[in-house]
Structures are given as structure tokens and as C-alpha cells.
Amino acid sequence: MSSSPKIPTVKLYDGVEIPVLGFGTGTAWYKPDRFSAYNPDAVTISKDAIAAGYRHLDTAEAYGTERELGQAIKESGVPREDLFVVTKTVNSLSEGKIEDVPTALENSLKRLQLDYLDLFLLHSPYLKNDTYVESDVAKVWKLMEELQRSGKVRSIGISNFRKHHVENLLKTAEIKPTVNQIQFNPYLQGAPEYAKWLESHGIKTAAYMGLAPITWLKGNHLDPLLEELAEKYKVAKSTILIAWQLRQGIIVLNTTKKKERVEEFFAALNVKLGEEDFDKITSIGQDKHLRIPTRSEFLATTGMNNLCAGKVGLTENDQILARELGKLPPHLVDYMVDEKARRFFWGLGLEPDWGDSKPLAVAILTVFGIDQRWEEWRENALNRYEGDERLQRLL
Ligand SMILES: NC(=O)c1ccc[n+]([C@@H]2O[C@H](COP(=O)([O-])OP(=O)(O)OC[C@H]3O[C@@H](n4cnc5c(N)ncnc54)[C@H](OP(=O)(O)O)[C@@H]3O)[C@@H](O)[C@H]2O)c1
């Protein structure tokens, strides 16, 4: 970067100021096993992000990157009070007792080498057994309120809460959440309206997966428009997507493994999308609803654990497909499950080297219609493996 831009802040209803662009250490840096080895590259990229001008830094106990972020903060030389550090809890609560919120915070602070947090989020409304229990979430929230009162945390919020989860929480909350960190991109039809609804309750939307139209969901109907606008504004497509979010007052989180991308992210601060271009992105994006379920939602809605145990979940046909695909030689499955599907499951926190879940992945991607290229895979597989009767029968 030639010079570090000053990232604007917005005021949360509790008076805490949050920078509108944040750098995350999930997704690209997420460790499927959060206790696995320390990753020095995550320290380097976080330091690069801070040096480039990022002050809002996002992590979670689930990502396994708190230690790396803490080290980067320490080595950055930037005063603590100039940074806005966010982490989230849910794993400790799912794996232990839901009363473990203060311990979860203490452990996160230790890993981050910090003595307070700027924002502490409840990562998901799905706690024990990936199930949503309204009264449990209310109990956890009470404990989070205590943490804010104690001064260990400046602000408290939520993540991956859908409207009914928020409505339920507001029935008992004494301190309302300041932020709901959710998926937000043009392919989520309800997202802009939901953000407005949250705002009407004083809750700011922080967005992740904003770049999904050029990553996970690439190859869909927004592609030509994004090409056109990137050309028109002389910026990257990622910049256009971030500018679209910022124009709606959304707090934007991004991540990358490549430090040169940071410049593309910051460029969005200087792009003023015209009304017509903004509307076009919104309306074309809304032609089709494409949403990647979070891991908990996914498990909750598909009953994947049960499905693996052969109980319930997908339709009988889908289960047959999953089972049949499971019998295929691995190279055939590899052929069909391309990088996109792999990343999809990896993003849900499932094993990237997924072994038995690979065939299930194919079945589920098909069932959800998540991968538009299934037909293409099918065609290719049919042509390439003409002689394989079982595959012919399956496909
Ligand atoms: N609350 C939650 O449940 C939750 C869930 C997910 C994420 N998050 C937070 O949000 C942060 C951002 O995550 P995200 O998934 O939303 O990140 P994102 O910024 O939407 O996407 C990041 C991914 O996009 C790729 N990318 C960036 N620019 C690109 C371009 N121009 N062309 C092609 N690929 C490009 C990056 O790959 P390269 O490495 O190649 O650049 C990276 O893998 C996370 O780090 C985490 O802190 C929260």
C-alpha cells in the first residue's frame, strides 16, 4: 500500500465506535481442528493487515486463530486502544456447559494476550447439539451482559442470528446486542431488508461472505454485471461488492491469504456506486436466492449427524444416492467433487480431507441445488466414464 487509509468508524448504539472495514482470521485461516498447530503465516498476514491500516480485527475461538492474532497485535506496535478486537464464543458452550461464558472469554483473552475485548459475539444461536433452545440463548446472553458490565468487554453482540432468534432474544435482553454478524451479499434476497429491520432495533449488521458472488457462488447471473462495473469504475470486482455493502451502512469483514488483496478491499472506501449501478446489483442478485448455510444451521436443518448414522435427514432417494456414491472408487468421487464443493464443506467447518463425507457432499450439494455446475459435472462424468455401468446408472 502506498499509504494507510484511515478507515471510518460508525457508532454502535452503546456509544462504542467500530471501524467499517474489518480483517478476519476465519475462512482463509480457519483451522478445521482449532487446537492444531500455530500458524506463523496467520501472524504475518494479520500484521500486514494492521500495517496496511486495518484496526478492526475479527477472530473466534472456533477459527483456532486467536493466538496468531494476539501475536500479530503484540508485534504490530499499534497501541491497544487504537485497535478494535472482536472474538466469538460457542464451541466452549457447546462442548461444556452453557454457563461457561466467562471462562470462554478468559481463555480467548489469554490466547489473544489482551485484557479486554472491544466486541464479544455469541457465534451462533445453536448451542448444545447444534440445536436452538431459546431459554439457553437467553441464559448465555445474561452472562454476556455481566461481562460487559464488568468492563472486560466494551460491547456485546451476536452472530448468525436469524430474525426469530433476535426477536426471542429481545424479549429478555437487558442490554441489546449491538451487532449481528451474518452472511450478506447480493444473492441473499432478504439481507438488505433484514439489515434494515436490525437497524430499527439499534443493531448494526456486520457482513461476512460478502465476496461470495466471486468465490463460492461464482458462475452465476451477477458475473457479467460485476465484470462491467469493475471495468467502469476501474477497480476489482471484490471492490464493487464491498462498495455495495458499505453503501447500505453495513460493517464489512474480509479475509485473504494474499496481502495484495487488502488494497482491493480498501479501494471500496473511495468508490461511490451510482444509484443505478447499486440498484442493478441488488435486483440482479435477487433473481435467485443462493445462501450458504452456516455449519450449525446446516447440521440443524439437514440432521447431518443423524443422516450419517443412517437415521433421518434427506429424502430416501438422496440417502440412496449418498450411499451409492459412497461405494464409488475415490477417483470418481474426486472427479465429481471439485474445488468448489471442497471449499463449501471446508467453510462449514467439516473435514477438508473428508473421506466418507465426500459422497455425502455430492448428494447434499445436489439436493440443495447449491452448485449450479452439477449438471456440468454430470455430463462430463457420463462422457468420461462411459464404460462404468454403476456410474451411468447413478447419474
Ligand atoms: N460469524 C461467522 O459465522 C463467520 C463466518 C465466516 C466468516 N466470518 C468472518 O468474516 C471474515 C471474512 O470471511 P469471508 O469468508 O466473509 O471472507 P471474504 O472476504 O468474503 O472472502 C474471502 C475469500 O475470498 C477470496 N478472495 C478475496 N478476494 C478475491 C478476489 N478478488 N477473487 C477471488 N477470490 C478472492 C480469498 O481468497 P485469497 O486468500 O486467495 O485472497 C478468501 O479465501 C472471516 O475471516 C471471519 O473473521 C464470520
The ligand as an ORCA input file, in Angstrom:
! r2SCAN-3c Opt
* xyz 0 1
  N     -19.649    -15.202     12.076
  C     -19.424    -16.199     11.257
  O     -20.025    -17.272     11.360
  C     -18.402    -16.028     10.182
  C     -18.348    -16.944      9.120
  C     -17.384    -16.741      8.117
  C     -16.516    -15.660      8.219
  N     -16.575    -14.809      9.284
  C     -15.605    -13.699      9.446
  O     -15.573    -12.942      8.289
  C     -14.232    -12.894      7.797
  C     -14.253    -12.801      6.321
  O     -14.603    -14.087      5.811
  P     -15.378    -14.244      4.461
  O     -15.468    -15.670      4.130
  O     -16.603    -13.476      4.555
  O     -14.327    -13.505      3.509
  P     -14.477    -12.855      2.113
  O     -13.599    -11.674      2.171
  O     -15.887    -12.736      1.655
  O     -13.813    -13.983      1.208
  C     -12.512    -14.357      1.461
  C     -12.078    -15.352      0.420
  O     -12.260    -14.732     -0.844
  C     -11.099    -14.873     -1.615
  N     -10.951    -13.646     -2.408
  C     -10.794    -12.399     -1.987
  N     -10.717    -11.541     -2.998
  C     -10.851    -12.278     -4.114
  C     -10.871    -11.979     -5.489
  N     -10.721    -10.730     -5.939
  N     -11.018    -13.004     -6.363
  C     -11.155    -14.270     -5.925
  N     -11.135    -14.626     -4.629
  C     -10.998    -13.636     -3.744
  C      -9.965    -15.019     -0.649
  O      -9.004    -15.860     -1.229
  P      -7.465    -15.437     -1.269
  O      -6.886    -15.945      0.005
  O      -6.960    -16.130     -2.471
  O      -7.407    -13.950     -1.367
  C     -10.612    -15.672      0.569
  O     -10.491    -17.074      0.541
  C     -13.598    -14.185      8.315
  O     -12.194    -14.119      8.307
  C     -14.181    -14.227      9.682
  O     -13.468    -13.366     10.518
  C     -17.525    -14.967     10.244
*
